[in-house]
C-alpha cells in the first residue's frame, strides 16, 4: 500500500484505536481487581470482628493463626475453636457486615460435631427474600471441629455492578470508535469514488479532444472551399459546426482545468498586475464574446498593482463578469468598484441580473452546483465557473463572497490582503 498522507493518518488512527482499546481494557481489569480486593478485605475484617466477639463471649484468647480461610471466591470458612450459638452468630454477622457497608446477600451454615454434618443456618437477603438458599453448597472440613461457613451467592455479580461506571465509559468509547471506523470507511469509499470520477473525467475529455480537433481542422478547411463559400446555406451550416465545436472545446478545456486543480498540480506565478489594465482587457473580451449591448462601468479609487498570478486573476474576473452578463434578462449593467478597509482591498462586482434564491446562495461556489430555475435552460455551463473563482481566491489567501442586491442582481466581492497590493 502506498503511504501517502491520507493513508498515514488512517494508519496512525488505527494504532491509536488499538492503543485506546488496550488501555481501556487494562483500566477495566484494574478496576475489577481493585473492587474484588476491596470486597474481600471488607469480608475478612467483618468475619475477624465476628470471631473476636465470639472469643470474647467465651472468654477465650484469640488464636495466633488466621481463623478465616477462603475456600473459593465466594465461600469462606471461619474456625472458632469453641462452641457458639446460632442466633448470636447470625446477629454478629449482620452487625459486622452492616458496619463495613457490605451490602450483599449471604447464607451461613454451622458444623455440628454430634451429627458430623453442616447444619444450614439461614439466608439473609437485603430485599427480605430467601429463595436462593443452597444447603448442598456447604462442605465439611475435616481439619476443624468448631467452625462455621459463610457463602455470598451474588458476589461475582456485585463486582461487575460496582464498576458499572467503567462499563458505561467503555461502552461510550466503543461507540465512538465504531463511529470513527465507520467514518473512515465512508471516507475511503468516497475517496475511491472521487478518484474514479477524476479518472473518468480525464479519460473522457482527452478522448473527446482528439476527434474534436479533427472536426475543427476539417470544418475550417471546408469553410474556405469555393463550393461552400459561394453557397450561403452551406456556409451558414459550416459556421454553426465551427462555433459549436469551439464552444464544446472550451467546455472540455474547463473540465480538464478543474480536474487539474483538484489534483493540486497548479503552481502560482505571482507578479505585479495592474488592476485597471486587466479589468479593461476583461471588459473588451466580454464585449467581443457576447456581441450585444453591455455596460461595464469601472470605477477604481486609484491604480492598483496586485501581487497575483495574472492568468488566474484574469480568469476569475472574466468568470464573474461573464456570469453577470449571462444571467441578465435585460441590458446587462456591471458596476466595478474598489474600496480599502483595515483588511485590505475590496473589489465589488454588482450586476442587474435575476439574482440568486436565498436558499441557493450559500452553495453557488460549490463545484457543479447550478441554481435550478426556468429562465436558464438555454444558458450553457457546468457549474464550475464560480467554484474555480473560489479556488483561485483560496490559493491567493483571498476571500470571495456573494450577496443579493436590494433591487436586482447580486454583488460579488473579493477581499485582497493588505500586503498583496500597492
C-alpha positions in Angstrom: 0.0 0.0 0.0 1.3 3.4 -0.9 1.8 5.5 2.2 0.6 9.0 1.2 -0.6 11.5 3.8 -4.1 10.2 3.9 -3.1 6.5 4.4 -0.6 7.6 7.0 -3.2 9.4 9.0 -5.5 6.3 8.8 -2.7 4.0 9.9 -1.9 6.3 12.9 -5.6 6.5 13.7 -5.8 2.7 13.7 -2.8 2.4 16.0 -4.4 5.0 18.3 -7.6 2.9 18.3 -5.8 -0.2 19.3 -3.9 1.7 22.0 -7.1 3.2 23.4 -8.8 -0.2 23.4 -5.9 -1.9 25.2 -5.7 0.9 27.7 -9.4 0.8 28.4 -9.4 -2.9 28.9 -6.4 -2.6 31.2 -8.2 0.1 33.3 -11.3 -2.1 33.4 -9.3 -5.1 34.6 -7.5 -3.0 37.2 -10.9 -1.6 38.4 -12.2 -5.2 38.7 -9.1 -6.3 40.7 -9.3 -3.3 43.0 -13.1 -3.8 43.6 -12.5 -7.5 44.2 -9.7 -6.9 46.7 -11.7 -4.2 48.5 -14.7 -6.5 48.8 -12.6 -9.4 50.1 -11.0 -7.0 52.7 -14.4 -6.0 53.9 -15.5 -9.6 54.3 -12.2 -10.5 56.1 -12.4 -7.6 58.5 -16.1 -8.3 59.3 -15.5 -12.0 59.9 -12.5 -11.2 62.0 -14.6 -9.0 64.2 -17.3 -11.7 64.5 -14.6 -14.2 65.6 -13.3 -11.7 68.2 -16.8 -11.2 69.6 -17.3 -15.0 69.9 -14.0 -15.5 71.6 -14.8 -12.6 73.9 -18.2 -14.2 74.8 -16.5 -17.5 75.6 -13.7 -15.6 77.5 -11.1 -17.3 75.4 -7.9 -16.0 73.9 -7.7 -15.3 70.2 -5.5 -17.8 68.2 -2.3 -16.7 66.7 -3.1 -18.2 63.3 -5.7 -16.6 61.0 -9.1 -18.3 61.7 -10.5 -17.2 58.3 -9.9 -19.4 55.3 -11.0 -18.6 51.8 -12.2 -21.8 50.0 -13.4 -20.2 46.8 -14.2 -16.7 45.5 -17.5 -16.5 47.4 -17.1 -19.2 50.1 -15.3 -18.7 53.5 -14.8 -21.0 56.5 -14.2 -19.5 60.0 -12.5 -21.5 62.7 -14.0 -20.6 66.1 -12.4 -23.4 68.1 -15.2 -23.3 70.7 -19.0 -23.7 71.0 -21.3 -20.8 69.9 -24.9 -20.3 69.3 -26.7 -20.0 66.0 -28.8 -16.9 66.8 -25.8 -15.0 68.2 -23.7 -15.8 65.2 -26.4 -14.5 62.8 -26.7 -11.3 64.8 -23.0 -10.8 64.8 -22.7 -11.4 61.1 -25.5 -8.9 60.3 -24.0 -6.2 62.6 -20.4 -6.5 61.3 -21.4 -6.7 57.6 -23.5 -3.6 58.1 -20.7 -1.9 59.9 -18.3 -2.3 56.9 -21.2 -1.5 54.5 -21.1 -4.9 52.9 -24.4 -4.8 51.1 -24.6 -8.4 50.0 -26.9 -11.4 50.3 -25.3 -14.1 52.3 -26.1 -17.5 53.9 -24.3 -19.4 56.6 -24.0 -22.9 58.0 -22.6 -24.3 61.3 -20.7 -27.6 61.7 -22.4 -29.9 64.1 -19.8 -32.4 65.6 -22.5 -34.6 67.0 -24.0 -35.4 63.6 -20.8 -34.7 61.7 -22.7 -32.5 59.2 -23.0 -28.9 58.2 -26.3 -27.6 59.6 -27.8 -24.9 57.4 -28.4 -21.6 59.2 -30.2 -19.0 57.2 -30.3 -17.0 54.0 -30.0 -13.3 54.8 -31.3 -11.2 51.9 -31.2 -7.4 51.5 -34.7 -7.4 49.9 -36.1 -9.8 52.5 -36.4 -12.8 50.1 -34.7 -16.1 50.9 -35.5 -18.2 47.9 -31.9 -18.7 46.7 -30.6 -20.8 49.6 -28.2 -23.7 48.7 -27.8 -26.2 51.6 -25.7 -28.5 49.5 -23.1 -25.7 48.8 -21.7 -26.1 52.3 -19.0 -28.7 52.6 -17.3 -30.2 55.7 -13.7 -29.5 56.6 -12.1 -32.5 58.4 -9.3 -30.4 60.0 -11.7 -28.3 62.1 -14.1 -29.0 64.9 -15.9 -25.8 65.8 -16.4 -23.6 62.7 -19.0 -22.0 60.5 -19.1 -21.2 56.8 -20.4 -18.1 55.0 -21.3 -18.0 51.4 -22.1 -15.0 49.2 -24.2 -16.2 46.2 -24.1 -12.9 44.3 -20.6 -11.8 44.9 -19.4 -12.0 41.3 -22.4 -10.0 40.0 -21.6 -7.4 42.7 -18.1 -6.9 41.3 -19.5 -6.1 37.9 -22.2 -3.8 39.3 -19.6 -1.9 41.4 -17.7 -1.0 38.3 -20.8 -0.1 36.2 -19.5 3.4 35.5 -16.4 1.9 33.9 -18.7 -0.3 31.7 -20.6 2.8 30.7 -17.3 4.6 29.8 -16.2 1.6 27.9 -19.5 1.4 26.0 -19.3 5.0 25.1 -15.7 4.6 24.0 -16.5 1.6 21.8 -19.5 3.5 20.3 -17.2 6.5 19.4 -14.6 4.1 18.0 -17.3 2.3 15.9 -18.5 5.7 14.6 -14.8 6.7 13.8 -14.2 3.4 12.0 -17.4 3.8 10.0 -16.5 7.4 9.1 -13.1 6.3 7.9 -14.7 3.5 5.8 -17.1 6.1 4.3 -14.1 8.4 3.6 -12.2 5.6 1.9 -15.3 4.8 -0.1 -15.8 8.4 -1.0 -12.1 8.8 -1.9 -12.4 5.8 -4.2 -15.5 7.3 -5.9 -13.7 10.6 -6.3 -10.7 9.0 -7.8 -12.9 7.1 -10.2 -14.7 10.3 -11.1 -11.4 12.1 -11.8 -10.1 9.3 -13.9 -13.4 9.2 -15.8 -13.4 13.0 -16.5 -9.8 13.0 -17.5 -10.2 10.0 -19.9 -13.5 11.2 -21.3 -12.2 14.7 -22.0 -8.9 13.5 -23.5 -10.9 11.1 -25.7 -13.1 13.9 -26.9 -10.3 16.3 -27.7 -8.8 14.2 -30.5 -11.9 13.8 -32.7 -13.0 17.4 -31.8 -9.6 18.7 -33.1 -10.1 16.8 -36.3 -13.6 18.2 -36.7 -12.4 21.8 -36.2 -9.5 21.3 -38.7 -11.8 19.8 -41.3 -14.5 22.4 -40.7 -12.2 25.3 -41.0 -10.6 23.9 -44.2 -14.1 23.1 -45.7 -15.3 26.6 -44.9 -12.6 28.1 -47.1 -13.6 26.0 -50.1 -15.2 27.8 -53.1 -18.2 25.5 -53.2 -19.2 26.2 -49.6 -18.2 29.9 -49.6 -20.4 30.6 -52.6 -23.4 28.7 -51.1 -24.8 30.8 -48.2 -26.8 28.0 -46.8 -23.9 25.6 -46.6 -21.6 28.3 -45.3 -24.1 29.0 -42.5 -24.3 25.4 -41.5 -20.5 25.1 -41.6 -20.2 28.2 -39.4 -22.6 26.6 -36.9 -20.4 23.5 -36.8 -17.3 25.6 -36.2 -18.9 27.7 -33.5 -20.4 24.8 -31.6 -17.2 22.8 -31.9 -15.3 25.8 -30.4 -17.8 26.0 -27.5 -17.5 22.3 -26.9 -13.7 22.6 -26.9 -13.9 25.4 -24.4 -16.1 23.3 -22.1 -13.7 20.4 -22.3 -10.8 22.7 -21.5 -12.6 24.0 -18.4 -13.3 20.5 -17.2 -9.7 19.4 -17.8 -8.5 22.5 -15.9 -10.8 21.9 -13.0 -9.6 18.3 -12.8 -6.0 19.6 -12.8 -6.7 22.0 -10.0 -8.3 19.2 -8.0 -5.2 17.1 -8.3 -3.2 20.1 -6.9 -0.9 20.4 -10.0 -1.2 24.2 -10.1 1.7 26.4 -9.2 1.0 30.2 -8.9 3.3 32.5 -10.7 2.8 35.8 -8.9 3.7 39.1 -10.4 2.6 42.7 -10.0 -0.5 43.0 -12.1 -2.0 46.4 -13.0 -5.7 46.0 -11.9 -7.1 48.8 -14.2 -5.3 47.3 -17.3 -6.5 43.8 -16.5 -10.1 44.9 -16.0 -10.1 46.8 -19.3 -8.8 43.7 -21.0 -11.6 41.5 -19.5 -14.2 44.2 -20.4 -13.0 44.1 -24.0 -13.2 40.3 -24.3 -16.6 40.2 -22.6 -17.9 42.7 -25.2 -16.4 40.7 -28.0 -17.9 37.4 -26.8 -21.4 38.4 -26.2 -21.8 40.7 -29.2 -24.7 42.7 -27.5 -25.0 45.9 -25.7 -23.4 45.6 -22.3 -22.5 48.4 -20.0 -19.4 47.8 -17.8 -18.6 50.7 -15.5 -15.2 50.5 -13.9 -14.6 52.9 -11.0 -11.5 52.3 -9.0 -10.3 54.7 -6.3 -6.8 54.6 -7.8 -4.5 52.5 -9.9 -3.6 49.3 -8.0 -0.7 46.9 -8.5 -1.9 43.5 -7.2 0.5 40.7 -6.4 -1.2 37.8 -8.1 -1.0 35.1 -10.8 -2.0 37.1 -13.8 -3.5 34.2 -15.7 -5.7 33.0 -12.9 -6.6 36.6 -11.8 -7.8 37.3 -15.3 -9.9 34.1 -15.3 -11.7 34.9 -12.1 -12.5 38.4 -13.2 -13.7 37.1 -16.6 -15.9 34.4 -14.9 -17.6 36.9 -12.6 -18.4 39.3 -15.4 -19.4 36.6 -17.8 -21.9 35.2 -15.3 -23.3 38.7 -14.7 -24.0 39.1 -18.5 -25.4 35.6 -19.0 -27.9 35.9 -16.1 -29.3 39.3 -17.1 -32.7 39.3 -18.7 -32.4 43.0 -19.7 -29.5 45.1 -20.8 -26.6 43.9 -18.7 -25.0 46.6 -16.4 -22.0 45.8 -14.4 -20.5 48.2 -11.8 -17.0 47.5 -10.7 -15.8 49.4 -7.6 -13.0 49.3 -5.2 -12.6 50.4 -1.6 -9.9 49.9 1.1 -10.6 48.8 4.6 -8.5 47.6 7.6 -8.1 44.1 6.0 -7.0 45.3 2.6 -8.6 46.0 -0.8 -12.2 45.0 -1.7 -13.3 44.6 -5.3 -17.0 44.7 -5.8 -18.8 43.5 -9.0 -22.5 44.4 -9.0 -24.9 43.5 -11.7 -28.6 43.9 -12.6 -29.3 40.2 -13.2 -32.0 37.9 -11.9 -30.3 37.4 -8.6 -30.0 34.1 -6.7 -32.6 32.5 -4.4 -31.5 32.8 -0.7 -31.6 29.0 -0.3 -29.1 28.6 -3.1 -26.8 31.5 -2.3 -24.5 29.5 0.2 -23.8 26.9 -2.4 -23.1 28.8 -5.6 -19.3 28.4 -5.1 -19.6 24.6 -4.8 -18.4 22.6 -7.8 -21.0 21.5 -10.4 -23.7 23.4 -8.4 -26.3 25.2 -10.6 -29.3 27.1 -9.4 -32.5 25.4 -10.5 -34.8 27.8 -12.3 -36.8 28.0 -15.5 -35.0 31.1 -17.0 -31.6 29.4 -17.5 -32.4 26.4 -19.6 -30.6 27.9 -22.6 -27.6 29.1 -20.6 -24.6 26.9 -21.1 -22.3 25.8 -18.3 -21.4 23.0 -15.9 -21.5 25.0 -12.6 -17.7 25.1 -12.4 -17.0 28.8 -13.0 -17.7 30.1 -9.5 -16.1 27.1 -7.9 -12.9 27.9 -9.9 -13.2 31.6 -8.7 -13.3 30.4 -5.1 -10.4 28.0 -5.5 -8.2 30.7 -7.1 -9.0 33.1 -4.3 -8.1 30.4 -1.7 -4.8 29.8 -3.5 -4.1 33.6 -3.1 -5.4 33.6 0.5 -8.2 35.9 -0.5 -11.9 35.7 0.4 -14.8 35.8 -2.0 -18.5 36.3 -1.1 -21.7 36.9 -3.0 -24.9 38.7 -1.7 -28.1 39.7 -3.4 -28.7 43.3 -4.1 -31.8 45.1 -2.7 -33.2 45.6 -6.1 -31.8 43.4 -8.9 -28.8 41.2 -9.3 -26.0 40.2 -7.0 -22.7 41.7 -5.8 -19.6 39.5 -5.7 -16.8 40.9 -3.5 -13.2 39.8 -3.5 -11.1 40.7 -0.4 -7.4 41.1 -1.3 -5.0 41.1 1.6 -3.2 44.3 2.6 0.3 43.2 1.8 -0.6 42.0 -1.7 -1.2 45.3 -3.4 0.2 48.7 -3.7 
